[in-house]
Amino acid sequence: MSGPIGITRRLGELLLGTEPRLRGRLTMCLLANSLYLGWLLFIALFIVPRGLVSPGVGQFLMAHQLIALITFYPLVRSGLTHHWSDPGLVLPQIAWACLALVVGYAVSPIGRAVSLQTMSLIVVFGFLSLRPRAAVWTGIGMICMLLGMLVWCILSRQENFEPRLQTLIIVTTCFILALLTWQSHGFAMRRKRMSADRKALAAALQEVEVLMQHDTLTGLYNRQHLQTRLEAERERARAGGHRFCVALIDLDHFKLINDRHGHAMGDHVLVAFARQAQAVLRETDTIARWGGEEFLILLPDTEPVDKAGIALRRLQASLRGAPISDAEPNMRVTFSAGVAEWAKGESIEQLLDRADAALYDAKRQGRDRAVQAPLPLPAHPAPP
Ligand SMILES: Nc1nc2c(ncn2[C@@H]2O[C@H](COP(=O)(O)OP(=O)(O)OP(=O)(O)O)[C@@H](O)[C@H]2O)c(=O)[nH]1
């Protein structure tokens, strides 16, 4: 994008970055910086030349604004504070600004005209980002600063400082600050609770997603999820011109296991089979419980060798080699499988029908084997 909009966007990215939370923090920093800059100019061009404060106090206040200008924004923008508990440096910025305001109030009548309102504004800023405890300490810190300053002004008999009037003003301000702090704390607590609720909701959603995609007994993907993956693999194969296979597996004589050893043992066998299958399959293969004692494996990129056949033979060997249950060490489980390679133009339903027919053949031929489904005959053009 070019032109004024593009330039503005690039400038915005340069100043604020692209990460939304960092942008929020930096926006607040820049807002504070504009106040620091405004104050710096006001002190340099108006307050000091007119002698409204002593040169020493003027220099202190200007140095104070300058340090804030060159410290907070660059620190936050550099990303250095990213992992700190207060990444936007909200608390240090509030403390720093309050220090100048209190000094300004103590030493200059003009400071008195603006300091207290600005302090209240700062607490309102804190509303938006402080944590509950930080909000309370900010309020307490401000009130202590103001009361300390009041005592100091009275004891040192500051010029143009009318003790009774100022005590009334400061005590009223402290009362307002306490109320604002209380509100700020409540607001921060609500934000904290909302954030915890959001996290719990995200975790629950993730759990629901896992439950929706998985079979509760074996922990494998369920039929619905594999259907989605099959469709995606078909699209990928269509676009890329490569091959994939499916293997429909059915445990042999599973009813006998249930009848002889009980349903719980049947469940245990299903879980053990799922674990063995996951252990021997490639990471890119996906196995799902298709229903009952049936499983379906999606084997992508099965060329140029017979990768589906290799995977199934590996699974057969591992089932033969290891007992499936410690309680029944002699029990062995075999399976029959129908393997079908996707043919161009074929739907997933047609592919699964061919795998099912091949599985039926494997059962008919005596079980404990895998049968490869023949490729579908090319569709003949309709006779004229
Ligand atoms: N324990 C258990 N059994 C199940 C589950 N789902 C289905 N079954 C049982 O699996 C058995 C499947 O039996 P059949 O379809 O007759 O097949 P088979 O005994 O495996 O025989 P072939 O497939 O012909 O080798 C039935 O008895 C179902 O009750 C399950 O989640 N747990």
PDBQT file of the ligand as one rigid body, heavy atoms in Angstrom, charges set to zero:
ROOT
HETATM    1  N1  LIG A 401     -16.206 -54.563  24.439  1.00  0.00    +0.000 N 
HETATM    2  C1  LIG A 401     -16.726 -53.905  23.425  1.00  0.00    +0.000 A 
HETATM    3  N2  LIG A 401     -17.333 -54.572  22.427  1.00  0.00    +0.000 NA
HETATM    4  C2  LIG A 401     -17.829 -53.908  21.377  1.00  0.00    +0.000 A 
HETATM    5  C3  LIG A 401     -17.741 -52.503  21.301  1.00  0.00    +0.000 A 
HETATM    6  N3  LIG A 401     -18.315 -52.106  20.119  1.00  0.00    +0.000 NA
HETATM    7  C4  LIG A 401     -18.758 -53.234  19.511  1.00  0.00    +0.000 A 
HETATM    8  N4  LIG A 401     -18.445 -54.327  20.258  1.00  0.00    +0.000 N 
HETATM    9  C5  LIG A 401     -18.738 -55.734  19.986  1.00  0.00    +0.000 C 
HETATM   10  O1  LIG A 401     -17.981 -56.164  18.890  1.00  0.00    +0.000 OA
HETATM   11  C6  LIG A 401     -18.587 -57.361  18.386  1.00  0.00    +0.000 C 
HETATM   12  C7  LIG A 401     -18.459 -57.393  16.889  1.00  0.00    +0.000 C 
HETATM   13  O2  LIG A 401     -18.883 -58.627  16.502  1.00  0.00    +0.000 OA
HETATM   14  P1  LIG A 401     -19.100 -59.070  15.007  1.00  0.00    +0.000 P 
HETATM   15  O3  LIG A 401     -19.497 -57.871  14.178  1.00  0.00    +0.000 OA
HETATM   16  O4  LIG A 401     -20.061 -60.231  14.989  1.00  0.00    +0.000 OA
HETATM   17  O5  LIG A 401     -17.721 -59.520  14.488  1.00  0.00    +0.000 OA
HETATM   18  P2  LIG A 401     -16.575 -60.443  15.042  1.00  0.00    +0.000 P 
HETATM   19  O6  LIG A 401     -16.953 -61.268  16.180  1.00  0.00    +0.000 OA
HETATM   20  O7  LIG A 401     -15.397 -59.526  15.259  1.00  0.00    +0.000 OA
HETATM   21  O8  LIG A 401     -16.319 -61.383  13.839  1.00  0.00    +0.000 OA
HETATM   22  P3  LIG A 401     -15.618 -61.034  12.459  1.00  0.00    +0.000 P 
HETATM   23  O9  LIG A 401     -15.636 -59.550  12.311  1.00  0.00    +0.000 OA
HETATM   24  O10 LIG A 401     -16.437 -61.714  11.453  1.00  0.00    +0.000 OA
HETATM   25  O11 LIG A 401     -14.257 -61.579  12.571  1.00  0.00    +0.000 OA
HETATM   26  C8  LIG A 401     -20.028 -57.329  18.893  1.00  0.00    +0.000 C 
HETATM   27  O12 LIG A 401     -20.205 -58.343  19.832  1.00  0.00    +0.000 OA
HETATM   28  C9  LIG A 401     -20.159 -55.972  19.571  1.00  0.00    +0.000 C 
HETATM   29  O13 LIG A 401     -20.998 -56.043  20.717  1.00  0.00    +0.000 OA
HETATM   30  C10 LIG A 401     -17.121 -51.806  22.373  1.00  0.00    +0.000 A 
HETATM   31  O14 LIG A 401     -16.991 -50.578  22.411  1.00  0.00    +0.000 OA
HETATM   32  N5  LIG A 401     -16.617 -52.542  23.380  1.00  0.00    +0.000 N 
ENDROOT
TORSDOF 0
